[in-house]
Amino acid sequence: MLEQWDNFFVMVGGGAAGLAGLIFVAISINPERIVRNTTHKNRAINMLSGFSAIFMACGLALLGNQYLPALGFEWLFLWLIATFIFVRGYVVAIISGMSSIGLTAPRLAGGTLCYLAEVLGAVLLILGRGVGLYIAAIGTIVLFAFLISGAWLLIVGIYEEPTKG
């Protein structure tokens, strides 16, 4: 069943890798402003870890001769870590009280639901249910939108922050 998904995983994995690279370049333009602001720093971490997790999930799915439960265990481990990084980063950013651009409950809930869809998909794969691939795929596509909009909020937040001097 996984062979039917090869094109999807190649397309999404390649896109995630490319976007992670662009985020890294964008961050390197103003690293001191990002590191100094807890919101920007955690948003940058969330964008990089999110795109990296998608890339890794796609790479794991493309491994040959793999059964669904094996992929499910790999994804479960990966997505639990990614979910923790996302939620922790968001909570730390909210508590810091620094830049509040984009720090809303709907964004936190929406992003968390995407990550939980990945976790649910992994659990279903462990149980041998192919529907887990569909749930994870939908979660990934929607997560892409959250990550891209988060990258935009990072750029906007950096330039809306007042400069000193």
Buried (B, 14 or more C-beta within 10 A) or exposed (E): EBEEBEEBBBEBBEBBBEBBEEBEEBBEEBEEBBEEBBBBBBBBBBBBBBBBBBBBBBBBBBEEEEEBBBBBBBBBEBBBEBBEBBBEBBEBBBEBEBBEBBBEEEBBEBBBBBBBBBBBBBBBBBEEBEEBBEBBBBBBBBBBEBBBBBBEBBBEBBEEBEEEE
